[in-house]
Amino acid sequence: MNTFLAVVLVCANAIAQEACTDDKALEVRKVRVANELGCTTGWQEIIARTDLRDEIGKTSYLKTECRRVKNAP
């Protein structure tokens, strides 16, 4: 069975969206979710708890990804 990893990247406006990766992001938050729908919810609350929340839309932006993770048998 597969699960998914919901990933939220906070990147500086100076970084192009396609270049916004885990290693270039200002902050990376990951959480395991049961399905792809789980990747689309909850990230607002996660980011609202960070110190970067006031900078979103001003000096930085969010990029969300949904990554498939194979469980060990």
PyMOL commands that place a pseudoatom at each C-alpha (Angstrom):
pseudoatom trace, name=CA, resn=MET, resi=1, chain=A, elem=C, hetatm=0, pos=[0.000, 0.000, 0.000]
pseudoatom trace, name=CA, resn=ASN, resi=2, chain=A, elem=C, hetatm=0, pos=[1.157, 3.527, -0.776]
pseudoatom trace, name=CA, resn=THR, resi=3, chain=A, elem=C, hetatm=0, pos=[0.910, 6.600, 1.376]
pseudoatom trace, name=CA, resn=PHE, resi=4, chain=A, elem=C, hetatm=0, pos=[1.721, 10.146, 0.448]
pseudoatom trace, name=CA, resn=LEU, resi=5, chain=A, elem=C, hetatm=0, pos=[3.938, 12.860, 1.814]
pseudoatom trace, name=CA, resn=ALA, resi=6, chain=A, elem=C, hetatm=0, pos=[2.443, 16.355, 1.758]
pseudoatom trace, name=CA, resn=VAL, resi=7, chain=A, elem=C, hetatm=0, pos=[5.265, 18.876, 1.347]
pseudoatom trace, name=CA, resn=VAL, resi=8, chain=A, elem=C, hetatm=0, pos=[5.000, 22.628, 1.818]
pseudoatom trace, name=CA, resn=LEU, resi=9, chain=A, elem=C, hetatm=0, pos=[7.978, 24.706, 0.674]
pseudoatom trace, name=CA, resn=VAL, resi=10, chain=A, elem=C, hetatm=0, pos=[8.347, 28.372, 1.607]
pseudoatom trace, name=CA, resn=CYS, resi=11, chain=A, elem=C, hetatm=0, pos=[10.543, 30.036, -1.018]
pseudoatom trace, name=CA, resn=ALA, resi=12, chain=A, elem=C, hetatm=0, pos=[11.839, 33.565, -1.477]
pseudoatom trace, name=CA, resn=ASN, resi=13, chain=A, elem=C, hetatm=0, pos=[10.232, 35.533, -4.299]
pseudoatom trace, name=CA, resn=ALA, resi=14, chain=A, elem=C, hetatm=0, pos=[13.651, 35.692, -5.997]
pseudoatom trace, name=CA, resn=ILE, resi=15, chain=A, elem=C, hetatm=0, pos=[13.571, 31.905, -6.581]
pseudoatom trace, name=CA, resn=ALA, resi=16, chain=A, elem=C, hetatm=0, pos=[11.673, 30.753, -9.660]
pseudoatom trace, name=CA, resn=GLN, resi=17, chain=A, elem=C, hetatm=0, pos=[8.861, 28.300, -8.956]
pseudoatom trace, name=CA, resn=GLU, resi=18, chain=A, elem=C, hetatm=0, pos=[10.548, 25.459, -10.844]
pseudoatom trace, name=CA, resn=ALA, resi=19, chain=A, elem=C, hetatm=0, pos=[13.762, 26.053, -8.856]
pseudoatom trace, name=CA, resn=CYS, resi=20, chain=A, elem=C, hetatm=0, pos=[11.960, 25.977, -5.498]
pseudoatom trace, name=CA, resn=THR, resi=21, chain=A, elem=C, hetatm=0, pos=[13.167, 22.676, -4.026]
pseudoatom trace, name=CA, resn=ASP, resi=22, chain=A, elem=C, hetatm=0, pos=[13.748, 21.271, -0.547]
pseudoatom trace, name=CA, resn=ASP, resi=23, chain=A, elem=C, hetatm=0, pos=[17.352, 22.479, -0.512]
pseudoatom trace, name=CA, resn=LYS, resi=24, chain=A, elem=C, hetatm=0, pos=[16.553, 26.032, -1.698]
pseudoatom trace, name=CA, resn=ALA, resi=25, chain=A, elem=C, hetatm=0, pos=[13.439, 26.680, 0.392]
pseudoatom trace, name=CA, resn=LEU, resi=26, chain=A, elem=C, hetatm=0, pos=[13.486, 28.946, 3.438]
pseudoatom trace, name=CA, resn=GLU, resi=27, chain=A, elem=C, hetatm=0, pos=[11.408, 26.378, 5.264]
pseudoatom trace, name=CA, resn=VAL, resi=28, chain=A, elem=C, hetatm=0, pos=[10.192, 22.859, 4.472]
pseudoatom trace, name=CA, resn=ARG, resi=29, chain=A, elem=C, hetatm=0, pos=[7.302, 21.154, 6.240]
pseudoatom trace, name=CA, resn=LYS, resi=30, chain=A, elem=C, hetatm=0, pos=[6.363, 17.528, 5.570]
pseudoatom trace, name=CA, resn=VAL, resi=31, chain=A, elem=C, hetatm=0, pos=[3.578, 15.346, 6.873]
pseudoatom trace, name=CA, resn=ARG, resi=32, chain=A, elem=C, hetatm=0, pos=[2.519, 11.821, 5.931]
pseudoatom trace, name=CA, resn=VAL, resi=33, chain=A, elem=C, hetatm=0, pos=[-1.069, 11.602, 4.680]
pseudoatom trace, name=CA, resn=ALA, resi=34, chain=A, elem=C, hetatm=0, pos=[-3.255, 8.673, 3.643]
pseudoatom trace, name=CA, resn=ASN, resi=35, chain=A, elem=C, hetatm=0, pos=[-4.174, 9.874, 0.155]
pseudoatom trace, name=CA, resn=GLU, resi=36, chain=A, elem=C, hetatm=0, pos=[-3.685, 12.623, -2.405]
pseudoatom trace, name=CA, resn=LEU, resi=37, chain=A, elem=C, hetatm=0, pos=[-6.615, 14.585, -1.038]
pseudoatom trace, name=CA, resn=GLY, resi=38, chain=A, elem=C, hetatm=0, pos=[-4.714, 14.853, 2.250]
pseudoatom trace, name=CA, resn=CYS, resi=39, chain=A, elem=C, hetatm=0, pos=[-1.991, 16.752, 0.407]
pseudoatom trace, name=CA, resn=THR, resi=40, chain=A, elem=C, hetatm=0, pos=[-4.399, 19.583, -0.392]
pseudoatom trace, name=CA, resn=THR, resi=41, chain=A, elem=C, hetatm=0, pos=[-5.614, 20.320, 3.122]
pseudoatom trace, name=CA, resn=GLY, resi=42, chain=A, elem=C, hetatm=0, pos=[-4.034, 21.468, 6.344]
pseudoatom trace, name=CA, resn=TRP, resi=43, chain=A, elem=C, hetatm=0, pos=[-1.073, 23.401, 4.961]
pseudoatom trace, name=CA, resn=GLN, resi=44, chain=A, elem=C, hetatm=0, pos=[-2.631, 26.752, 5.846]
pseudoatom trace, name=CA, resn=GLU, resi=45, chain=A, elem=C, hetatm=0, pos=[-2.595, 25.802, 9.521]
pseudoatom trace, name=CA, resn=ILE, resi=46, chain=A, elem=C, hetatm=0, pos=[0.975, 24.500, 9.304]
pseudoatom trace, name=CA, resn=ILE, resi=47, chain=A, elem=C, hetatm=0, pos=[2.275, 27.760, 7.826]
pseudoatom trace, name=CA, resn=ALA, resi=48, chain=A, elem=C, hetatm=0, pos=[0.170, 29.913, 10.157]
pseudoatom trace, name=CA, resn=ARG, resi=49, chain=A, elem=C, hetatm=0, pos=[2.217, 28.475, 13.047]
pseudoatom trace, name=CA, resn=THR, resi=50, chain=A, elem=C, hetatm=0, pos=[5.573, 29.595, 11.600]
pseudoatom trace, name=CA, resn=ASP, resi=51, chain=A, elem=C, hetatm=0, pos=[7.399, 32.881, 11.928]
pseudoatom trace, name=CA, resn=LEU, resi=52, chain=A, elem=C, hetatm=0, pos=[7.293, 33.247, 8.138]
pseudoatom trace, name=CA, resn=ARG, resi=53, chain=A, elem=C, hetatm=0, pos=[3.491, 33.605, 8.000]
pseudoatom trace, name=CA, resn=ASP, resi=54, chain=A, elem=C, hetatm=0, pos=[3.644, 37.409, 7.721]
pseudoatom trace, name=CA, resn=GLU, resi=55, chain=A, elem=C, hetatm=0, pos=[6.033, 37.241, 4.763]
pseudoatom trace, name=CA, resn=ILE, resi=56, chain=A, elem=C, hetatm=0, pos=[3.910, 34.977, 2.547]
pseudoatom trace, name=CA, resn=GLY, resi=57, chain=A, elem=C, hetatm=0, pos=[2.810, 37.051, -0.432]
pseudoatom trace, name=CA, resn=LYS, resi=58, chain=A, elem=C, hetatm=0, pos=[5.270, 39.851, 0.366]
pseudoatom trace, name=CA, resn=THR, resi=59, chain=A, elem=C, hetatm=0, pos=[8.794, 38.417, 0.229]
pseudoatom trace, name=CA, resn=SER, resi=60, chain=A, elem=C, hetatm=0, pos=[8.051, 34.713, -0.162]
pseudoatom trace, name=CA, resn=TYR, resi=61, chain=A, elem=C, hetatm=0, pos=[5.531, 32.259, -1.569]
pseudoatom trace, name=CA, resn=LEU, resi=62, chain=A, elem=C, hetatm=0, pos=[4.321, 28.710, -0.938]
pseudoatom trace, name=CA, resn=LYS, resi=63, chain=A, elem=C, hetatm=0, pos=[4.788, 25.701, -3.149]
pseudoatom trace, name=CA, resn=THR, resi=64, chain=A, elem=C, hetatm=0, pos=[3.001, 22.477, -2.283]
pseudoatom trace, name=CA, resn=GLU, resi=65, chain=A, elem=C, hetatm=0, pos=[3.830, 18.993, -3.505]
pseudoatom trace, name=CA, resn=CYS, resi=66, chain=A, elem=C, hetatm=0, pos=[2.365, 15.541, -3.020]
pseudoatom trace, name=CA, resn=ARG, resi=67, chain=A, elem=C, hetatm=0, pos=[4.935, 12.743, -3.071]
pseudoatom trace, name=CA, resn=ARG, resi=68, chain=A, elem=C, hetatm=0, pos=[4.128, 9.039, -3.191]
pseudoatom trace, name=CA, resn=VAL, resi=69, chain=A, elem=C, hetatm=0, pos=[5.863, 6.963, -0.513]
pseudoatom trace, name=CA, resn=LYS, resi=70, chain=A, elem=C, hetatm=0, pos=[5.970, 3.181, -0.709]
pseudoatom trace, name=CA, resn=ASN, resi=71, chain=A, elem=C, hetatm=0, pos=[5.481, 1.440, 2.604]
pseudoatom trace, name=CA, resn=ALA, resi=72, chain=A, elem=C, hetatm=0, pos=[7.783, -1.410, 3.524]
pseudoatom trace, name=CA, resn=PRO, resi=73, chain=A, elem=C, hetatm=0, pos=[6.098, -4.811, 3.094]
for i in range(1, 73): cmd.bond("trace and resi %d" % i, "trace and resi %d" % (i + 1))
show_as sticks, trace
zoom trace
